Amino acid sequence: MDKLIIRGGIKLRGTVKISGAKNAALPLLAATLLTDEKCVIKNVPTLTDVDTMIKILIELGKRVAKSGDVVTVESGDDRKCRAPYELISTMRGSICVLGPLAAKRKKAEVSFPGGCVIGPRPIDLHLKGLQDIGVDIKIKSGYIIAGGKKIKGSRVYLGGHFGSSVLATANVLMAATLAKGKTAIENAACEPEIVDLAVFLKKMGAKIRGEASHRIEVSGVRRLHGCTHRLIPDRIEAGTYMLAAAITKGDVFLRNAACDSLLALIDKLKESGLSVERQRNGIRVKYTKPLKPLDVTTLPYPGFPTDLQAQMMALMTVTKGISVITEKIYPERFIHASELGRMGASIVLERPSAIIKGIKKLSSAPVMASDLRASTALVLAGLAAKGTTEISRIYHLDRGYENLEAKLRALGADIKRVK
Ligand code: EPZ
C-alpha cells in the first residue's frame, strides 16, 4: 500500500487550480441514466470515485468514455438494472443510481452502499422519499429492489435527525423528473451540488423550480434528452487548500474557486484573522498575523460543511487558545482526532464537540488515514509539523482529491508518495 511522506514547515505559495466537484460529478453521472441520448459532462475530476461511478454505468449498460476531464455517456443495453455489491459498496455516492433506474427503466436492484467510515449512514430518507412518489421498494439479500411502474408526483418531506439529506434529495429529484404530475420536495438539501444537478436536469428537459431552496418543485415530463454540461468547481477541495495555506502560514491563490459556495468557511477564517480576498476568477488566502481560536459548528449548506471539519480541526491544533468544533451532521466523525493526537495535538472529545487547545507546533509521527477528509487533515498537519510525517492508507485521498501531491508540490510542499 502507498504512503505519503511529508517534510513539514514549508510555507505554501503560488497558484492552485481547483478541479470539478466530485460530489456534483457522482449524481450527474447517475442522472445520465434518465435518458437514452448522449450526455457530455466537462470538468470531471480524475478520481477513483468517478472511475467507480463510470464502472457502475457500464455495468448498467451505458457506453462511457473519459478523455481528459470530459466524460461522454451514450446509450447501450438499457435492460440492465442491477448495480452490484462489489461496486456500490465502495462508495456512498453510488446510491444515486437508484432513483434514475426506477424512474427510467422501471426496475432497479441496487446493493446497499458503502463509503467513508464516519458513523452511521442510513438510507431511510432515500427509500421513504422514493416510496412517497410511488416507487415500490423491497429489501432482499442486501439489495434494494425497486419497481417504478407507478411513479406519480407527490409531496415529499425529506428531513431527518440531522436535517436535510443531500443524496436523498438527489435521488428523489431525479426520479421525480419522469414522474406523472407534480412533486414538491420539502426540506430539500440546497447544497451547490444539488443546484448543479438541477441545472443539468433542466438542460435535459426537466421542469424544476426552487433548487437552492428547501422546497424544490418538479413537474414530471415524458422523456429527457441529452445535453452538455460543465461541472461546478469543488468547494471542498478549494476549502482544503485554503486551510492548507492557513496552516503553513502561506499565500495561495485558488484559481476557479467559487467564493459564494464557501461563505461559511471564509467567514470563520476571516474571524480567525486570515486575509481572504475574492479576486477575478478565484480566491486569494494570505497569512499575515497569528490566528485566533474559533467556535465552529457543522451544518447543512449554507452552514459550515462537515467535509471541512477535519481540516479545520488540523488548523485549530496549532492556533493558540481554545477552539471548539461541534459536528451536527455526523456526530461520530472524529477519527482524525486521535491521529492528530499522535502528532502532539491536544484534543478532548465531548461528542458531538471537540475541544482543541492550540499548541505551538505539531511534531511528525507515523499516522493512518481513516476516511477521505480525515486523510487531508493529516496531510495539512504534516505540512505544518516539525520533521517528516508518514501517512499510510492514503487510498482514500485518491477517491476525492485530484493530483493532490502534484498540486501541493507546485505550491512548494515537500511531499512524495512511496510504495
Ligand atoms: C453527501 O453525503 C456527501 N457525499 C458527503 O461527502 C457529505 O459529508 C454529506 O453529503 C453532508 O454534506 C456525496 O455527495 C457523495 P446526507 P450524503 O444524506 O448525501 C443522515 C465526502 O467526504 N441521513 O446529506 O450521503 C446522515 O446519516 C462525503 O465527500 C439519514 O439519517 O449525506 C447524516 O447524519 C462524505 N438518513 C445526515 O443525514 C438518510 O437516509 C446528512 O447526510 C440519509 C442521511
Boltz pocket constraint, residues with backbone or C-beta under 6 A from the ligand:
constraints:
  - pocket:
      binder: B
      contacts: [[A, 22], [A, 23], [A, 26], [A, 92], [A, 93], [A, 116], [A, 120], [A, 121], [A, 122], [A, 123], [A, 124], [A, 125], [A, 126], [A, 127], [A, 160], [A, 161], [A, 162], [A, 163], [A, 164], [A, 165], [A, 166], [A, 167], [A, 168], [A, 306], [A, 307], [A, 328], [A, 329], [A, 330], [A, 372], [A, 373], [A, 400]]
      max_distance: 6.0
